[in-house]
């Protein structure tokens, strides 16, 4: 398995020289999944829908949340993945890059 800093060089700015990322240290199962999904659309979806999901679901009734350093790393990783693979942008990333890309409706008919 590759280290996250190998996949996402920008992450090195947030780490001491040889240290593992907080994600690798505290959540090795997430780091392993990142290595598996790297370069695929499912990577973006995994972060946005599974890791950042704030809604209650029967499958995940109680969620503690991540420490701040993990949230920062997740943000750096997602942004790096989107830059490396712009053609894999998720719906959220597309909307951030182009606010007019969504399904917008006019409040009145202009005809």
N, C-alpha and C positions, 0 to 999 in steps of 0.2 A: 504494500500500500504506500502510495506517495504521501509525503507530508503536505499539509495544506499550503504552506508557504511556497512549495514547489509548483503547485497548481495556480496559486494566487500570489504573485510576488509582492503586490501592494500590501499584503498582510504583514510583511517584514517590518514595515514602519511602525507597527503597533506591538512588536515583540522584542524581547531582549535577544541577543545574537543567536544563541543555540536553543533557546527555550521552545517547548511545544506551545501551540496556541492554547487558549483557554478551552476551546471546543475540543481539541485533541486530548487535553488533560482531563476535563470534566465530563465530556460526552463523547467517548471514543466511537460509540455506535453511530453518531451523527457524522463524524469525520470519515468513517468507513463508507457510509452512504454517499457522502459527497464525492469520494473517490470513484465509486461505482457509477454515479449519475453525471459526472463531469462531462460536459460537451453535449448534453441532451436537454431537451425542453423540460423534462421531468425534474431536472435540477432546480430550475427557477420555481416550478410549481411546488416542489417539496418545501422550499424555504417559505414561499408566500402562503401556501395553503396549510401546510402541516406544522411548521415551526412558528409562524407569526399569527396563526389563527387565534383570535381572541374570543371567539364565540363558544358557548357551551355546546357540547355534543354528547350524546349518550355514550359514545365510545371513549371520550376523554372528559369525564365530568369535572374533575378538579385539576387545574394546571397551576403550578407554582410560578412559572415564568422564569426567564433566564436572568443571570446577573448582568450588570451593565457591560462588563468587558466582553461577554459573549454576544450581546446584542450589537456592540460595535463591530466585532469580528464578522457577524452574520451580514451586517450592512456592507462592509468592505468586500466580503466574498461575493455577495449577490451582485453588487455593482461591477466587480471585476469580471464575473462570469458573463454579464450582459455586454460588457465592452469586448470581451474575447469572442463571444458568439452572438452578435447583434441580430442575426436571422432567427434566433431562438427566443426572442423576447416574449415574455408572458404578457397577458392582457394588462396587468398593472404597469409593467415597464413600458409598454407601448403607449399607454395613456400618459405616463410621465414624460416621455420623449416627444409626444405629439398630442397635445390636449384635445385636438379635434378628431382624433382617431376613434373615439367611442361612438356609441349609438345616441347621438344628440338629436333631440326633437325641438322644433320651434314651438313656443307657447301659443303662437297664432299663425294662421296661414297667410303667407305674404303675397299670394296670387291676386 
